[in-house]
Amino acid sequence: MVQDPKQKARRLARALISDMLVYHPEKRQQGIRDGTLPQLFRDEIDKSWQEYVEQVGQEMAQSTPYWTEALNEILAGGKTLFS
């Protein structure tokens, strides 16, 4: 079965961001509480972004909103903290 590259990219973004929550739930709560979520997760986001780009390609990563959507929906709990 051929997988749609955009669906793959969207799922991968969501999986990578979800992993951050699994490994750092207290850090997320602190970041949301203190308003420092982007700063607290800077290293994790950078590392996961690199993995994302490696798997979906630079063009797909930069031309679709999947990464930012996943950050806002999953990590930021529906708030628009990332753009």
C-alpha positions as CSV (number, residue, x, y, z in Angstrom):
1,M,0.0,0.0,0.0
2,V,1.4,3.4,-1.0
3,Q,1.3,5.9,1.8
4,D,0.4,9.5,1.1
5,P,3.6,11.6,2.0
6,K,1.5,14.4,3.5
7,Q,-0.3,12.0,5.8
8,K,3.0,10.4,6.8
9,A,4.4,13.8,7.6
10,R,1.4,14.8,9.7
11,R,1.4,11.5,11.6
12,L,5.1,11.7,12.3
13,A,4.9,15.3,13.5
14,R,2.2,14.3,15.9
15,A,4.1,11.2,17.1
16,L,7.3,13.2,17.8
17,I,5.5,15.9,19.7
18,S,3.5,13.3,21.6
19,D,6.7,11.6,22.7
20,M,7.8,14.9,24.4
21,L,4.7,14.7,26.6
22,V,5.4,11.1,27.5
23,Y,8.9,11.8,28.6
24,H,8.4,15.2,30.1
25,P,4.9,15.6,31.6
26,E,6.0,17.7,34.6
27,K,8.1,20.0,32.4
28,R,5.1,20.6,30.2
29,Q,2.9,21.4,33.2
30,Q,5.5,23.8,34.4
31,G,5.8,25.5,31.0
32,I,2.1,25.9,30.6
33,R,1.8,27.2,34.2
34,D,4.7,29.7,33.9
35,G,4.2,30.6,30.2
36,T,7.6,29.3,29.3
37,L,6.8,26.2,27.3
38,P,8.7,27.2,24.1
39,Q,11.8,28.0,26.1
40,L,11.6,24.9,28.3
41,F,11.2,22.6,25.3
42,R,13.7,24.3,23.0
43,D,16.2,21.5,23.0
44,E,13.6,18.7,22.6
45,I,11.8,20.6,19.8
46,D,15.1,21.2,17.9
47,K,16.1,17.6,18.2
48,S,12.7,16.3,17.1
49,W,12.6,18.8,14.3
50,Q,15.8,17.4,12.9
51,E,14.4,13.9,13.0
52,Y,11.2,15.2,11.3
53,V,13.2,16.8,8.5
54,E,15.3,13.7,8.0
55,Q,12.3,11.5,7.6
56,V,10.0,13.7,5.5
57,G,12.5,15.9,3.7
58,Q,13.3,19.6,4.0
59,E,10.7,20.7,1.4
60,M,7.8,18.8,3.0
61,A,8.8,19.9,6.5
62,Q,8.9,23.6,5.5
63,S,6.0,23.7,3.1
64,T,3.4,22.1,5.4
65,P,1.9,23.3,8.7
66,Y,2.0,19.9,10.3
67,W,4.9,20.5,12.7
68,T,3.5,23.8,14.0
69,E,0.0,22.4,14.3
70,A,1.3,19.5,16.3
71,L,3.2,21.8,18.6
72,N,0.2,24.0,19.3
73,E,-2.4,21.2,19.5
74,I,-0.4,18.6,21.5
75,L,2.4,20.3,23.4
76,A,0.6,23.7,24.0
77,G,-2.8,22.0,24.7
78,G,-4.6,23.9,21.9
79,K,-3.0,27.3,22.5
80,T,-1.2,29.1,19.7
81,L,2.3,29.4,21.2
82,F,4.3,28.3,18.2
83,S,4.3,29.8,14.7
